[in-house]
Amino acid sequence: MRDEDENRPRDTVTHRIGEALDTLSLDELDARIALLTGEIARIEATRAAKKAALDQAGSIFRF
C-alpha cells in the first residue's frame, strides 16, 4: 500500500489570489509561501532584465 502512495502523482501546489486560507495546513501554507516567493523572484528577474534592456536602448538613442 505504501508503494501505491509513492507512485501516485503528487498534487502540484497552486494558488489563487484571494483564495480562503483557513482550511490549509501549516505544510500547505509553507508550500504556498515557497511557490509565491519563487514567483516573485521570477517576476523581479524579468523586470530587471527588461529595465536593463530599456536602459541600454536609451543610452544608444540619446542625442
mmCIF file of the N, C-alpha and C atoms, coordinates in Angstrom:
data_MODEL
# 
_entry.id   MODEL 
# 
loop_
_atom_site.group_PDB 
_atom_site.id 
_atom_site.type_symbol 
_atom_site.label_atom_id 
_atom_site.label_alt_id 
_atom_site.label_comp_id 
_atom_site.label_asym_id 
_atom_site.label_entity_id 
_atom_site.label_seq_id 
_atom_site.pdbx_PDB_ins_code 
_atom_site.Cartn_x 
_atom_site.Cartn_y 
_atom_site.Cartn_z 
_atom_site.occupancy 
_atom_site.B_iso_or_equiv 
_atom_site.pdbx_formal_charge 
_atom_site.auth_seq_id 
_atom_site.auth_comp_id 
_atom_site.auth_asym_id 
_atom_site.auth_atom_id 
_atom_site.pdbx_PDB_model_num 
ATOM 1   N N  . MET A 1 1  ? 0.816  -1.187 0.000   1.00 0.00 ? 1  MET A N  1 
ATOM 2   C CA . MET A 1 1  ? 0.000  0.000  0.000   1.00 0.00 ? 1  MET A CA 1 
ATOM 3   C C  . MET A 1 1  ? 0.863  1.256  0.000   1.00 0.00 ? 1  MET A C  1 
ATOM 4   N N  . ARG A 1 2  ? 1.980  1.218  0.694   1.00 0.00 ? 2  ARG A N  1 
ATOM 5   C CA . ARG A 1 2  ? 2.859  2.373  0.713   1.00 0.00 ? 2  ARG A CA 1 
ATOM 6   C C  . ARG A 1 2  ? 3.415  2.643  -0.680  1.00 0.00 ? 2  ARG A C  1 
ATOM 7   N N  . ASP A 1 3  ? 3.735  1.600  -1.434  1.00 0.00 ? 3  ASP A N  1 
ATOM 8   C CA . ASP A 1 3  ? 4.224  1.762  -2.793  1.00 0.00 ? 3  ASP A CA 1 
ATOM 9   C C  . ASP A 1 3  ? 3.201  2.474  -3.667  1.00 0.00 ? 3  ASP A C  1 
ATOM 10  N N  . GLU A 1 4  ? 1.929  2.163  -3.458  1.00 0.00 ? 4  GLU A N  1 
ATOM 11  C CA . GLU A 1 4  ? 0.880  2.818  -4.236  1.00 0.00 ? 4  GLU A CA 1 
ATOM 12  C C  . GLU A 1 4  ? 0.853  4.317  -3.961  1.00 0.00 ? 4  GLU A C  1 
ATOM 13  N N  . ASP A 1 5  ? 1.041  4.704  -2.698  1.00 0.00 ? 5  ASP A N  1 
ATOM 14  C CA . ASP A 1 5  ? 1.059  6.118  -2.347  1.00 0.00 ? 5  ASP A CA 1 
ATOM 15  C C  . ASP A 1 5  ? 2.257  6.831  -2.962  1.00 0.00 ? 5  ASP A C  1 
ATOM 16  N N  . GLU A 1 6  ? 3.400  6.156  -2.987  1.00 0.00 ? 6  GLU A N  1 
ATOM 17  C CA . GLU A 1 6  ? 4.609  6.766  -3.529  1.00 0.00 ? 6  GLU A CA 1 
ATOM 18  C C  . GLU A 1 6  ? 4.540  6.889  -5.049  1.00 0.00 ? 6  GLU A C  1 
ATOM 19  N N  . ASN A 1 7  ? 3.843  5.988  -5.713  1.00 0.00 ? 7  ASN A N  1 
ATOM 20  C CA . ASN A 1 7  ? 3.757  6.018  -7.169  1.00 0.00 ? 7  ASN A CA 1 
ATOM 21  C C  . ASN A 1 7  ? 2.651  6.930  -7.686  1.00 0.00 ? 7  ASN A C  1 
ATOM 22  N N  . ARG A 1 8  ? 1.747  7.319  -6.803  1.00 0.00 ? 8  ARG A N  1 
ATOM 23  C CA . ARG A 1 8  ? 0.645  8.183  -7.205  1.00 0.00 ? 8  ARG A CA 1 
ATOM 24  C C  . ARG A 1 8  ? 1.186  9.588  -7.485  1.00 0.00 ? 8  ARG A C  1 
ATOM 25  N N  . PRO A 1 9  ? 0.744  10.220 -8.574  1.00 0.00 ? 9  PRO A N  1 
ATOM 26  C CA . PRO A 1 9  ? 1.229  11.576 -8.854  1.00 0.00 ? 9  PRO A CA 1 
ATOM 27  C C  . PRO A 1 9  ? 0.852  12.518 -7.713  1.00 0.00 ? 9  PRO A C  1 
ATOM 28  N N  . ARG A 1 10 ? 1.780  13.380 -7.360  1.00 0.00 ? 10 ARG A N  1 
ATOM 29  C CA . ARG A 1 10 ? 1.526  14.333 -6.287  1.00 0.00 ? 10 ARG A CA 1 
ATOM 30  C C  . ARG A 1 10 ? 0.800  15.548 -6.846  1.00 0.00 ? 10 ARG A C  1 
ATOM 31  N N  . ASP A 1 11 ? -0.036 16.114 -6.019  1.00 0.00 ? 11 ASP A N  1 
ATOM 32  C CA . ASP A 1 11 ? -0.733 17.329 -6.420  1.00 0.00 ? 11 ASP A CA 1 
ATOM 33  C C  . ASP A 1 11 ? 0.272  18.463 -6.528  1.00 0.00 ? 11 ASP A C  1 
ATOM 34  N N  . THR A 1 12 ? 0.136  19.264 -7.567  1.00 0.00 ? 12 THR A N  1 
ATOM 35  C CA . THR A 1 12 ? 1.001  20.424 -7.688  1.00 0.00 ? 12 THR A CA 1 
ATOM 36  C C  . THR A 1 12 ? 0.411  21.553 -6.854  1.00 0.00 ? 12 THR A C  1 
ATOM 37  N N  . VAL A 1 13 ? 1.274  22.354 -6.317  1.00 0.00 ? 13 VAL A N  1 
ATOM 38  C CA . VAL A 1 13 ? 0.837  23.467 -5.491  1.00 0.00 ? 13 VAL A CA 1 
ATOM 39  C C  . VAL A 1 13 ? 0.413  24.600 -6.413  1.00 0.00 ? 13 VAL A C  1 
ATOM 40  N N  . THR A 1 14 ? -0.779 25.094 -6.193  1.00 0.00 ? 14 THR A N  1 
ATOM 41  C CA . THR A 1 14 ? -1.273 26.243 -6.930  1.00 0.00 ? 14 THR A CA 1 
ATOM 42  C C  . THR A 1 14 ? -1.868 27.227 -5.939  1.00 0.00 ? 14 THR A C  1 
ATOM 43  N N  . HIS A 1 15 ? -2.026 28.433 -6.385  1.00 0.00 ? 15 HIS A N  1 
ATOM 44  C CA . HIS A 1 15 ? -2.624 29.440 -5.516  1.00 0.00 ? 15 HIS A CA 1 
ATOM 45  C C  . HIS A 1 15 ? -3.425 30.422 -6.354  1.00 0.00 ? 15 HIS A C  1 
ATOM 46  N N  . ARG A 1 16 ? -4.561 30.794 -5.837  1.00 0.00 ? 16 ARG A N  1 
ATOM 47  C CA . ARG A 1 16 ? -5.385 31.829 -6.457  1.00 0.00 ? 16 ARG A CA 1 
ATOM 48  C C  . ARG A 1 16 ? -5.452 33.005 -5.506  1.00 0.00 ? 16 ARG A C  1 
ATOM 49  N N  . ILE A 1 17 ? -5.234 34.181 -6.029  1.00 0.00 ? 17 ILE A N  1 
ATOM 50  C CA . ILE A 1 17 ? -5.294 35.384 -5.204  1.00 0.00 ? 17 ILE A CA 1 
ATOM 51  C C  . ILE A 1 17 ? -6.682 35.493 -4.582  1.00 0.00 ? 17 ILE A C  1 
ATOM 52  N N  . GLY A 1 18 ? -6.730 35.740 -3.292  1.00 0.00 ? 18 GLY A N  1 
ATOM 53  C CA . GLY A 1 18 ? -7.994 35.882 -2.581  1.00 0.00 ? 18 GLY A CA 1 
ATOM 54  C C  . GLY A 1 18 ? -8.602 34.580 -2.106  1.00 0.00 ? 18 GLY A C  1 
ATOM 55  N N  . GLU A 1 19 ? -7.953 33.467 -2.400  1.00 0.00 ? 19 GLU A N  1 
ATOM 56  C CA . GLU A 1 19 ? -8.464 32.157 -2.000  1.00 0.00 ? 19 GLU A CA 1 
ATOM 57  C C  . GLU A 1 19 ? -8.481 32.037 -0.474  1.00 0.00 ? 19 GLU A C  1 
ATOM 58  N N  . ALA A 1 20 ? -9.489 31.369 0.060   1.00 0.00 ? 20 ALA A N  1 
ATOM 59  C CA . ALA A 1 20 ? -9.573 31.146 1.506   1.00 0.00 ? 20 ALA A CA 1 
ATOM 60  C C  . ALA A 1 20 ? -8.376 30.318 1.960   1.00 0.00 ? 20 ALA A C  1 
ATOM 61  N N  . LEU A 1 21 ? -7.758 30.733 3.048   1.00 0.00 ? 21 LEU A N  1 
ATOM 62  C CA . LEU A 1 21 ? -6.567 30.057 3.551   1.00 0.00 ? 21 LEU A CA 1 
ATOM 63  C C  . LEU A 1 21 ? -6.802 29.309 4.856   1.00 0.00 ? 21 LEU A C  1 
ATOM 64  N N  . ASP A 1 22 ? -7.941 29.533 5.474   1.00 0.00 ? 22 ASP A N  1 
ATOM 65  C CA . ASP A 1 22 ? -8.181 28.974 6.799   1.00 0.00 ? 22 ASP A CA 1 
ATOM 66  C C  . ASP A 1 22 ? -8.303 27.455 6.827   1.00 0.00 ? 22 ASP A C  1 
ATOM 67  N N  . THR A 1 23 ? -8.512 26.833 5.701   1.00 0.00 ? 23 THR A N  1 
ATOM 68  C CA . THR A 1 23 ? -8.636 25.372 5.669   1.00 0.00 ? 23 THR A CA 1 
ATOM 69  C C  . THR A 1 23 ? -7.309 24.673 5.368   1.00 0.00 ? 23 THR A C  1 
ATOM 70  N N  . LEU A 1 24 ? -6.255 25.439 5.112   1.00 0.00 ? 24 LEU A N  1 
ATOM 71  C CA . LEU A 1 24 ? -4.967 24.853 4.756   1.00 0.00 ? 24 LEU A CA 1 
ATOM 72  C C  . LEU A 1 24 ? -4.145 24.513 5.993   1.00 0.00 ? 24 LEU A C  1 
ATOM 73  N N  . SER A 1 25 ? -3.361 23.450 5.887   1.00 0.00 ? 25 SER A N  1 
ATOM 74  C CA . SER A 1 25 ? -2.477 23.053 6.977   1.00 0.00 ? 25 SER A CA 1 
ATOM 75  C C  . SER A 1 25 ? -1.234 23.945 6.964   1.00 0.00 ? 25 SER A C  1 
ATOM 76  N N  . LEU A 1 26 ? -0.433 23.835 8.010   1.00 0.00 ? 26 LEU A N  1 
ATOM 77  C CA . LEU A 1 26 ? 0.812  24.598 8.053   1.00 0.00 ? 26 LEU A CA 1 
ATOM 78  C C  . LEU A 1 26 ? 1.731  24.219 6.899   1.00 0.00 ? 26 LEU A C  1 
ATOM 79  N N  . ASP A 1 27 ? 1.818  22.935 6.587   1.00 0.00 ? 27 ASP A N  1 
ATOM 80  C CA . ASP A 1 27 ? 2.649  22.490 5.469   1.00 0.00 ? 27 ASP A CA 1 
ATOM 81  C C  . ASP A 1 27 ? 2.141  23.063 4.148   1.00 0.00 ? 27 ASP A C  1 
ATOM 82  N N  . GLU A 1 28 ? 0.839  23.098 3.978   1.00 0.00 ? 28 GLU A N  1 
ATOM 83  C CA . GLU A 1 28 ? 0.266  23.662 2.753   1.00 0.00 ? 28 GLU A CA 1 
ATOM 84  C C  . GLU A 1 28 ? 0.517  25.159 2.673   1.00 0.00 ? 28 GLU A C  1 
ATOM 85  N N  . LEU A 1 29 ? 0.421  25.846 3.796   1.00 0.00 ? 29 LEU A N  1 
ATOM 86  C CA . LEU A 1 29 ? 0.725  27.276 3.804   1.00 0.00 ? 29 LEU A CA 1 
ATOM 87  C C  . LEU A 1 29 ? 2.194  27.525 3.482   1.00 0.00 ? 29 LEU A C  1 
ATOM 88  N N  . ASP A 1 30 ? 3.081  26.694 4.033   1.00 0.00 ? 30 ASP A N  1 
ATOM 89  C CA . ASP A 1 30 ? 4.510  26.814 3.714   1.00 0.00 ? 30 ASP A CA 1 
ATOM 90  C C  . ASP A 1 30 ? 4.766  26.588 2.233   1.00 0.00 ? 30 ASP A C  1 
ATOM 91  N N  . ALA A 1 31 ? 4.061  25.627 1.649   1.00 0.00 ? 31 ALA A N  1 
ATOM 92  C CA . ALA A 1 31 ? 4.214  25.358 0.213   1.00 0.00 ? 31 ALA A CA 1 
ATOM 93  C C  . ALA A 1 31 ? 3.737  26.547 -0.604  1.00 0.00 ? 31 ALA A C  1 
ATOM 94  N N  . ARG A 1 32 ? 2.651  27.177 -0.188  1.00 0.00 ? 32 ARG A N  1 
ATOM 95  C CA . ARG A 1 32 ? 2.147  28.367 -0.892  1.00 0.00 ? 32 ARG A CA 1 
ATOM 96  C C  . ARG A 1 32 ? 3.149  29.507 -0.809  1.00 0.00 ? 32 ARG A C  1 
ATOM 97  N N  . ILE A 1 33 ? 3.724  29.700 0.377   1.00 0.00 ? 33 ILE A N  1 
ATOM 98  C CA . ILE A 1 33 ? 4.720  30.759 0.557   1.00 0.00 ? 33 ILE A CA 1 
ATOM 99  C C  . ILE A 1 33 ? 5.916  30.510 -0.362  1.00 0.00 ? 33 ILE A C  1 
ATOM 100 N N  . ALA A 1 34 ? 6.383  29.273 -0.414  1.00 0.00 ? 34 ALA A N  1 
ATOM 101 C CA . ALA A 1 34 ? 7.518  28.934 -1.278  1.00 0.00 ? 34 ALA A CA 1 
ATOM 102 C C  . ALA A 1 34 ? 7.166  29.177 -2.748  1.00 0.00 ? 34 ALA A C  1 
ATOM 103 N N  . LEU A 1 35 ? 5.974  28.793 -3.147  1.00 0.00 ? 35 LEU A N  1 
ATOM 104 C CA . LEU A 1 35 ? 5.523  28.989 -4.518  1.00 0.00 ? 35 LEU A CA 1 
ATOM 105 C C  . LEU A 1 35 ? 5.503  30.477 -4.872  1.00 0.00 ? 35 LEU A C  1 
ATOM 106 N N  . LEU A 1 36 ? 4.891  31.268 -4.007  1.00 0.00 ? 36 LEU A N  1 
ATOM 107 C CA . LEU A 1 36 ? 4.757  32.699 -4.287  1.00 0.00 ? 36 LEU A CA 1 
ATOM 108 C C  . LEU A 1 36 ? 6.095  33.428 -4.194  1.00 0.00 ? 36 LEU A C  1 
ATOM 109 N N  . THR A 1 37 ? 6.960  33.009 -3.275  1.00 0.00 ? 37 THR A N  1 
ATOM 110 C CA . THR A 1 37 ? 8.291  33.607 -3.180  1.00 0.00 ? 37 THR A CA 1 
ATOM 111 C C  . THR A 1 37 ? 9.080  33.341 -4.468  1.00 0.00 ? 37 THR A C  1 
ATOM 112 N N  . GLY A 1 38 ? 8.987  32.129 -4.971  1.00 0.00 ? 38 GLY A N  1 
ATOM 113 C CA . GLY A 1 38 ? 9.647  31.801 -6.239  1.00 0.00 ? 38 GLY A CA 1 
ATOM 114 C C  . GLY A 1 38 ? 9.087  32.600 -7.396  1.00 0.00 ? 38 GLY A C  1 
ATOM 115 N N  . GLU A 1 39 ? 7.788  32.793 -7.403  1.00 0.00 ? 39 GLU A N  1 
ATOM 116 C CA . GLU A 1 39 ? 7.153  33.569 -8.475  1.00 0.00 ? 39 GLU A CA 1 
ATOM 117 C C  . GLU A 1 39 ? 7.562  35.032 -8.398  1.00 0.00 ? 39 GLU A C  1 
ATOM 118 N N  . ILE A 1 40 ? 7.659  35.572 -7.187  1.00 0.00 ? 40 ILE A N  1 
ATOM 119 C CA . ILE A 1 40 ? 8.115  36.955 -7.027  1.00 0.00 ? 40 ILE A CA 1 
ATOM 120 C C  . ILE A 1 40 ? 9.538  37.096 -7.544  1.00 0.00 ? 40 ILE A C  1 
ATOM 121 N N  . ALA A 1 41 ? 10.404 36.153 -7.230  1.00 0.00 ? 41 ALA A N  1 
ATOM 122 C CA . ALA A 1 41 ? 11.784 36.192 -7.717  1.00 0.00 ? 41 ALA A CA 1 
ATOM 123 C C  . ALA A 1 41 ? 11.827 36.128 -9.240  1.00 0.00 ? 41 ALA A C  1 
ATOM 124 N N  . ARG A 1 42 ? 10.984 35.312 -9.836  1.00 0.00 ? 42 ARG A N  1 
ATOM 125 C CA . ARG A 1 42 ? 10.937 35.198 -11.293 1.00 0.00 ? 42 ARG A CA 1 
ATOM 126 C C  . ARG A 1 42 ? 10.477 36.511 -11.927 1.00 0.00 ? 42 ARG A C  1 
ATOM 127 N N  . ILE A 1 43 ? 9.473  37.132 -11.339 1.00 0.00 ? 43 ILE A N  1 
ATOM 128 C CA . ILE A 1 43 ? 8.960  38.399 -11.859 1.00 0.00 ? 43 ILE A CA 1 
ATOM 129 C C  . ILE A 1 43 ? 10.009 39.497 -11.708 1.00 0.00 ? 43 ILE A C  1 
ATOM 130 N N  . GLU A 1 44 ? 10.680 39.542 -10.554 1.00 0.00 ? 44 GLU A N  1 
ATOM 131 C CA . GLU A 1 44 ? 11.712 40.552 -10.334 1.00 0.00 ? 44 GLU A CA 1 
ATOM 132 C C  . GLU A 1 44 ? 12.870 40.392 -11.316 1.00 0.00 ? 44 GLU A C  1 
ATOM 133 N N  . ALA A 1 45 ? 13.265 39.150 -11.610 1.00 0.00 ? 45 ALA A N  1 
ATOM 134 C CA . ALA A 1 45 ? 14.342 38.908 -12.559 1.00 0.00 ? 45 ALA A CA 1 
ATOM 135 C C  . ALA A 1 45 ? 13.944 39.363 -13.962 1.00 0.00 ? 45 ALA A C  1 
ATOM 136 N N  . THR A 1 46 ? 12.715 39.085 -14.354 1.00 0.00 ? 46 THR A N  1 
ATOM 137 C CA . THR A 1 46 ? 12.229 39.518 -15.665 1.00 0.00 ? 46 THR A CA 1 
ATOM 138 C C  . THR A 1 46 ? 12.168 41.034 -15.731 1.00 0.00 ? 46 THR A C  1 
ATOM 139 N N  . ARG A 1 47 ? 11.709 41.660 -14.658 1.00 0.00 ? 47 ARG A N  1 
ATOM 140 C CA . ARG A 1 47 ? 11.636 43.120 -14.610 1.00 0.00 ? 47 ARG A CA 1 
ATOM 141 C C  . ARG A 1 47 ? 13.031 43.722 -14.729 1.00 0.00 ? 47 ARG A C  1 
ATOM 142 N N  . ALA A 1 48 ? 14.007 43.176 -14.009 1.00 0.00 ? 48 ALA A N  1 
ATOM 143 C CA . ALA A 1 48 ? 15.381 43.678 -14.048 1.00 0.00 ? 48 ALA A CA 1 
ATOM 144 C C  . ALA A 1 48 ? 15.969 43.548 -15.450 1.00 0.00 ? 48 ALA A C  1 
ATOM 145 N N  . ALA A 1 49 ? 15.699 42.432 -16.109 1.00 0.00 ? 49 ALA A N  1 
ATOM 146 C CA . ALA A 1 49 ? 16.202 42.230 -17.470 1.00 0.00 ? 49 ALA A CA 1 
ATOM 147 C C  . ALA A 1 49 ? 15.574 43.229 -18.435 1.00 0.00 ? 49 ALA A C  1 
ATOM 148 N N  . LYS A 1 50 ? 14.284 43.475 -18.306 1.00 0.00 ? 50 LYS A N  1 
ATOM 149 C CA . LYS A 1 50 ? 13.611 44.439 -19.178 1.00 0.00 ? 50 LYS A CA 1 
ATOM 150 C C  . LYS A 1 50 ? 14.119 45.853 -18.918 1.00 0.00 ? 50 LYS A C  1 
ATOM 151 N N  . LYS A 1 51 ? 14.352 46.193 -17.650 1.00 0.00 ? 51 LYS A N  1 
ATOM 152 C CA . LYS A 1 51 ? 14.859 47.518 -17.326 1.00 0.00 ? 51 LYS A CA 1 
ATOM 153 C C  . LYS A 1 51 ? 16.260 47.697 -17.887 1.00 0.00 ? 51 LYS A C  1 
ATOM 154 N N  . ALA A 1 52 ? 17.101 46.675 -17.784 1.00 0.00 ? 52 ALA A N  1 
ATOM 155 C CA . ALA A 1 52 ? 18.454 46.747 -18.323 1.00 0.00 ? 52 ALA A CA 1 
ATOM 156 C C  . ALA A 1 52 ? 18.421 46.945 -19.833 1.00 0.00 ? 52 ALA A C  1 
ATOM 157 N N  . ALA A 1 53 ? 17.534 46.226 -20.512 1.00 0.00 ? 53 ALA A N  1 
ATOM 158 C CA . ALA A 1 53 ? 17.412 46.374 -21.967 1.00 0.00 ? 53 ALA A CA 1 
ATOM 159 C C  . ALA A 1 53 ? 16.928 47.781 -22.326 1.00 0.00 ? 53 ALA A C  1 
ATOM 160 N N  . LEU A 1 54 ? 15.984 48.294 -21.564 1.00 0.00 ? 54 LEU A N  1 
ATOM 161 C CA . LEU A 1 54 ? 15.469 49.640 -21.801 1.00 0.00 ? 54 LEU A CA 1 
ATOM 162 C C  . LEU A 1 54 ? 16.550 50.687 -21.546 1.00 0.00 ? 54 LEU A C  1 
ATOM 163 N N  . ASP A 1 55 ? 17.305 50.529 -20.478 1.00 0.00 ? 55 ASP A N  1 
ATOM 164 C CA . ASP A 1 55 ? 18.398 51.456 -20.179 1.00 0.00 ? 55 ASP A CA 1 
ATOM 165 C C  . ASP A 1 55 ? 19.471 51.417 -21.270 1.00 0.00 ? 55 ASP A C  1 
ATOM 166 N N  . GLN A 1 56 ? 19.779 50.231 -21.751 1.00 0.00 ? 56 GLN A N  1 
ATOM 167 C CA . GLN A 1 56 ? 20.781 50.086 -22.807 1.00 0.00 ? 56 GLN A CA 1 
ATOM 168 C C  . GLN A 1 56 ? 20.275 50.743 -24.095 1.00 0.00 ? 56 GLN A C  1 
ATOM 169 N N  . ALA A 1 57 ? 19.045 50.518 -24.436 1.00 0.00 ? 57 ALA A N  1 
ATOM 170 C CA . ALA A 1 57 ? 18.472 51.129 -25.640 1.00 0.00 ? 57 ALA A CA 1 
ATOM 171 C C  . ALA A 1 57 ? 18.439 52.653 -25.491 1.00 0.00 ? 57 ALA A C  1 
ATOM 172 N N  . GLY A 1 58 ? 18.122 53.129 -24.295 1.00 0.00 ? 58 GLY A N  1 
ATOM 173 C CA . GLY A 1 58 ? 18.097 54.566 -24.059 1.00 0.00 ? 58 GLY A CA 1 
ATOM 174 C C  . GLY A 1 58 ? 19.469 55.194 -24.218 1.00 0.00 ? 58 GLY A C  1 
ATOM 175 N N  . SER A 1 59 ? 20.510 54.485 -23.823 1.00 0.00 ? 59 SER A N  1 
ATOM 176 C CA . SER A 1 59 ? 21.861 55.041 -23.955 1.00 0.00 ? 59 SER A CA 1 
ATOM 177 C C  . SER A 1 59 ? 22.315 55.062 -25.413 1.00 0.00 ? 59 SER A C  1 
ATOM 178 N N  . ILE A 1 60 ? 21.822 54.176 -26.218 1.00 0.00 ? 60 ILE A N  1 
ATOM 179 C CA . ILE A 1 60 ? 22.189 54.135 -27.642 1.00 0.00 ? 60 ILE A CA 1 
ATOM 180 C C  . ILE A 1 60 ? 21.508 55.259 -28.405 1.00 0.00 ? 60 ILE A C  1 
ATOM 181 N N  . PHE A 1 61 ? 20.257 55.564 -28.071 1.00 0.00 ? 61 PHE A N  1 
ATOM 182 C CA . PHE A 1 61 ? 19.481 56.516 -28.846 1.00 0.00 ? 61 PHE A CA 1 
ATOM 183 C C  . PHE A 1 61 ? 19.455 57.920 -28.250 1.00 0.00 ? 61 PHE A C  1 
ATOM 184 N N  . ARG A 1 62 ? 20.345 58.235 -27.323 1.00 0.00 ? 62 ARG A N  1 
ATOM 185 C CA . ARG A 1 62 ? 20.412 59.598 -26.771 1.00 0.00 ? 62 ARG A CA 1 
ATOM 186 C C  . ARG A 1 62 ? 21.082 60.514 -27.772 1.00 0.00 ? 62 ARG A C  1 
ATOM 187 N N  . PHE A 1 63 ? 20.591 61.712 -27.834 1.00 0.00 ? 63 PHE A N  1 
ATOM 188 C CA . PHE A 1 63 ? 21.165 62.701 -28.762 1.00 0.00 ? 63 PHE A CA 1 
ATOM 189 C C  . PHE A 1 63 ? 21.946 63.737 -28.015 1.00 0.00 ? 63 PHE A C  1 
# 
